[in-house]
Protein backbone atom coordinates (compact mmCIF):
# COMPACT_ATOMS: atom_id res chain seq x y z
CA UNK A 1 0.00 0.00 0.00
CA UNK A 2 1.22 3.46 -0.87
CA UNK A 3 1.92 5.54 2.22
CA UNK A 4 4.23 8.21 0.87
CA UNK A 5 2.96 11.76 1.04
CA UNK A 6 2.99 12.35 -2.73
CA UNK A 7 1.14 9.10 -3.41
CA UNK A 8 -1.75 10.14 -1.17
CA UNK A 9 -2.23 13.74 -2.30
CA UNK A 10 -5.06 14.59 -4.71
CA UNK A 11 -3.59 15.71 -8.02
CA UNK A 12 -6.17 18.37 -8.79
CA UNK A 13 -7.87 20.81 -6.44
CA UNK A 14 -11.15 21.84 -8.10
CA UNK A 15 -11.51 25.57 -8.74
CA UNK A 16 -14.77 25.39 -10.67
CA UNK A 17 -18.16 23.98 -9.71
CA UNK A 18 -18.02 21.40 -12.50
CA UNK A 19 -14.66 20.09 -11.34
CA UNK A 20 -15.89 19.88 -7.75
CA UNK A 21 -18.93 17.91 -8.90
CA UNK A 22 -16.63 15.48 -10.71
CA UNK A 23 -14.56 14.98 -7.59
CA UNK A 24 -17.72 14.38 -5.53
CA UNK A 25 -18.84 11.78 -8.09
CA UNK A 26 -15.48 10.02 -7.77
CA UNK A 27 -15.67 9.93 -3.99
CA UNK A 28 -19.30 8.78 -3.95
CA UNK A 29 -18.55 6.08 -6.50
CA UNK A 30 -15.47 4.97 -4.56
CA UNK A 31 -17.48 4.68 -1.35
CA UNK A 32 -19.96 2.36 -3.08
CA UNK A 33 -17.25 0.33 -4.82
CA UNK A 34 -15.14 -0.18 -1.67
CA UNK A 35 -18.24 -1.17 0.31
CA UNK A 36 -19.42 -3.60 -2.38
CA UNK A 37 -16.16 -5.18 -3.52
CA UNK A 38 -13.75 -4.55 -0.64
CA UNK A 39 -10.41 -2.80 -0.94
CA UNK A 40 -8.43 -5.29 -3.04
CA UNK A 41 -11.12 -5.60 -5.71
CA UNK A 42 -12.18 -1.96 -5.46
CA UNK A 43 -10.08 -0.90 -8.44
CA UNK A 44 -9.82 2.54 -9.99
CA UNK A 45 -11.38 1.11 -13.16
CA UNK A 46 -14.46 0.08 -11.21
CA UNK A 47 -14.57 3.47 -9.48
CA UNK A 48 -14.33 5.32 -12.82
CA UNK A 49 -17.04 3.11 -14.30
CA UNK A 50 -19.36 3.72 -11.34
CA UNK A 51 -18.68 7.47 -11.55
CA UNK A 52 -19.32 7.36 -15.31
CA UNK A 53 -16.05 9.04 -16.18
CA UNK A 54 -12.98 7.84 -18.03
CA UNK A 55 -10.07 6.33 -16.11
CA UNK A 56 -7.95 9.19 -17.45
CA UNK A 57 -10.30 11.74 -15.90
CA UNK A 58 -10.11 9.93 -12.55
CA UNK A 59 -6.31 10.08 -12.62
CA UNK A 60 -6.48 13.82 -13.17
CA UNK A 61 -7.88 14.06 -9.65
CA UNK A 62 -6.30 11.14 -7.77
CA UNK A 63 -3.08 9.24 -8.48
CA UNK A 64 -4.39 5.92 -7.09
CA UNK A 65 -7.08 4.35 -4.96
CA UNK A 66 -5.02 4.90 -1.79
CA UNK A 67 -5.43 8.66 -2.26
CA UNK A 68 -9.19 8.25 -2.75
CA UNK A 69 -9.54 6.11 0.37
CA UNK A 70 -7.40 8.58 2.36
CA UNK A 71 -9.76 11.42 1.44
CA UNK A 72 -12.81 9.35 2.36
CA UNK A 73 -11.22 8.65 5.75
CA UNK A 74 -10.42 12.33 6.30
CA UNK A 75 -14.01 13.26 5.50
CA UNK A 76 -15.25 10.64 7.93
CA UNK A 77 -13.04 12.10 10.68
CA UNK A 78 -14.10 15.66 9.87
CA UNK A 79 -17.79 14.74 9.96
CA UNK A 80 -17.36 13.09 13.36
CA UNK A 81 -15.42 16.06 14.72
CA UNK A 82 -18.04 18.53 13.48
CA UNK A 83 -20.86 16.53 15.05
CA UNK A 84 -19.13 16.40 18.43
CA UNK A 85 -18.23 20.11 18.37
CA UNK A 86 -21.82 21.03 17.57
CA UNK A 87 -22.94 19.11 20.68
CA UNK A 88 -20.29 20.85 22.76
CA UNK A 89 -21.70 24.24 21.74
CA UNK A 90 -25.10 23.32 23.17
CA UNK A 91 -26.07 23.72 26.82
CA UNK A 92 -24.85 20.79 28.89
CA UNK A 93 -27.47 18.58 30.57
CA UNK A 94 -27.32 18.45 34.36
CA UNK A 95 -27.03 14.67 34.42
CA UNK A 96 -23.60 13.16 33.81
CA UNK A 97 -25.27 10.18 32.15
CA UNK A 98 -26.91 12.46 29.58
CA UNK A 99 -23.62 14.26 28.96
CA UNK A 100 -21.91 10.95 28.21
CA UNK A 101 -24.84 10.02 25.98
CA UNK A 102 -24.16 13.24 24.10
CA UNK A 103 -20.60 11.97 23.53
CA UNK A 104 -21.60 8.50 22.37
CA UNK A 105 -24.61 9.25 20.15
CA UNK A 106 -22.90 11.37 17.47
CA UNK A 107 -20.00 8.91 17.25
CA UNK A 108 -22.44 6.05 16.67
CA UNK A 109 -24.41 8.10 14.14
CA UNK A 110 -21.24 8.89 12.20
CA UNK A 111 -20.61 5.16 11.74
CA UNK A 112 -24.05 4.12 10.54
CA UNK A 113 -24.01 5.39 6.95
CA UNK A 114 -22.10 2.40 5.60
CA UNK A 115 -20.54 -0.10 8.03
CA UNK A 116 -18.94 -2.00 5.14
CA UNK A 117 -17.11 1.12 3.97
CA UNK A 118 -16.13 1.86 7.56
CA UNK A 119 -14.53 -1.57 7.83
CA UNK A 120 -12.51 -0.94 4.67
CA UNK A 121 -11.36 2.46 5.92
CA UNK A 122 -10.33 1.09 9.30
CA UNK A 123 -8.47 -1.91 7.89
CA UNK A 124 -6.88 -0.40 4.78
CA UNK A 125 -6.89 3.37 5.23
CA UNK A 126 -3.43 4.79 4.39
CA UNK A 127 -1.66 6.42 7.33
CA UNK A 128 -0.12 9.56 5.88
CA UNK A 129 1.55 12.14 8.18
CA UNK A 130 -1.33 14.55 7.50
CA UNK A 131 -3.91 11.96 8.42
CA UNK A 132 -2.10 10.92 11.59
CA UNK A 133 -1.81 14.57 12.64
CA UNK A 134 -5.52 15.10 12.01
CA UNK A 135 -6.37 12.06 14.14
CA UNK A 136 -4.08 13.28 16.93
CA UNK A 137 -5.53 16.81 16.78
CA UNK A 138 -9.10 15.54 17.01
CA UNK A 139 -8.14 13.41 20.01
CA UNK A 140 -6.38 16.28 21.79
CA UNK A 141 -9.43 18.50 21.36
CA UNK A 142 -11.83 15.88 22.69
CA UNK A 143 -9.60 14.92 25.62
CA UNK A 144 -9.13 18.56 26.67
CA UNK A 145 -12.87 19.22 26.52
CA UNK A 146 -13.69 16.00 28.38
CA UNK A 147 -11.13 16.62 31.12
CA UNK A 148 -12.47 20.12 31.71
CA UNK A 149 -15.97 18.70 32.04
CA UNK A 150 -14.86 15.95 34.43
CA UNK A 151 -13.13 18.47 36.67
CA UNK A 152 -16.27 20.62 36.85
CA UNK A 153 -19.03 18.06 37.21
CA UNK A 154 -20.09 17.22 40.79
CA UNK A 155 -21.01 13.61 40.02
CA UNK A 156 -17.48 12.70 38.84
CA UNK A 157 -15.36 10.92 41.45
CA UNK A 158 -12.35 9.66 39.51
CA UNK A 159 -8.98 10.66 40.91
CA UNK A 160 -7.03 11.30 37.72
CA UNK A 161 -9.18 13.34 35.37
CA UNK A 162 -6.59 13.40 32.56
CA UNK A 163 -6.32 9.62 32.33
CA UNK A 164 -10.10 9.34 32.78
CA UNK A 165 -10.69 11.76 29.90
CA UNK A 166 -8.40 9.75 27.63
CA UNK A 167 -10.14 6.53 28.64
CA UNK A 168 -13.58 7.99 27.91
CA UNK A 169 -12.58 9.33 24.49
CA UNK A 170 -10.72 6.17 23.47
CA UNK A 171 -13.41 3.82 24.76
CA UNK A 172 -16.20 5.54 22.86
CA UNK A 173 -14.20 5.68 19.62
CA UNK A 174 -12.77 2.16 19.71
CA UNK A 175 -15.88 0.36 20.93
CA UNK A 176 -18.07 2.04 18.33
CA UNK A 177 -15.53 1.38 15.56
CA UNK A 178 -15.31 -2.27 16.53
CA UNK A 179 -18.97 -3.08 17.06
CA UNK A 180 -20.68 -1.00 14.39
CA UNK A 181 -18.30 -2.26 11.70
CA UNK A 182 -18.43 -5.88 12.89
CA UNK A 183 -19.94 -8.45 10.51
CA UNK A 184 -22.47 -9.47 13.18
CA UNK A 185 -24.14 -6.11 13.73
CA UNK A 186 -25.40 -4.98 17.11
CA UNK A 187 -28.53 -2.94 17.83
CA UNK A 188 -27.27 0.63 18.11
CA UNK A 189 -29.77 1.66 20.80
CA UNK A 190 -28.62 -1.19 23.02
CA UNK A 191 -25.00 -0.34 22.22
CA UNK A 192 -25.54 3.28 23.20
CA UNK A 193 -27.31 2.41 26.47
CA UNK A 194 -24.70 -0.10 27.62
CA UNK A 195 -21.75 2.09 26.59
CA UNK A 196 -23.19 5.08 28.45
CA UNK A 197 -23.92 2.95 31.54
CA UNK A 198 -20.39 1.50 31.57
CA UNK A 199 -18.64 4.88 31.32
CA UNK A 200 -21.00 6.63 33.77
CA UNK A 201 -20.50 3.98 36.42
CA UNK A 202 -16.74 4.19 36.02
CA UNK A 203 -16.74 7.98 36.42
CA UNK A 204 -19.07 8.01 39.42
CA UNK A 205 -17.56 5.08 41.36
CA UNK A 206 -15.92 5.95 44.67
CA UNK A 207 -12.14 6.19 44.22
CA UNK A 208 -10.04 3.80 46.23
CA UNK A 209 -7.60 0.93 46.08
CA UNK A 210 -8.07 -2.76 46.53
CA UNK A 211 -8.79 -2.19 50.22
CA UNK A 212 -11.93 -0.25 49.30
CA UNK A 213 -10.84 2.82 51.27
CA UNK A 214 -11.93 6.04 49.57
CA UNK A 215 -9.07 8.42 48.86
CA UNK A 216 -9.09 12.15 48.09
CA UNK A 217 -9.70 12.98 44.47
CA UNK A 218 -6.66 14.38 42.68
CA UNK A 219 -7.93 17.24 40.54
CA UNK A 220 -4.49 17.97 39.10
CA UNK A 221 -3.58 16.99 35.58
CA UNK A 222 -1.48 13.94 34.93
CA UNK A 223 2.28 14.60 34.75
CA UNK A 224 3.31 15.09 31.16
CA UNK A 225 -0.28 15.45 29.94
CA UNK A 226 -1.66 18.52 28.17
CA UNK A 227 -1.75 21.44 30.56
CA UNK A 228 0.15 19.57 33.26
CA UNK A 229 0.55 21.60 36.39
CA UNK A 230 4.09 22.06 37.67
CA UNK A 231 4.90 20.39 40.95
Beta strands, then each sheet from edge to edge (+ up, - down):
end
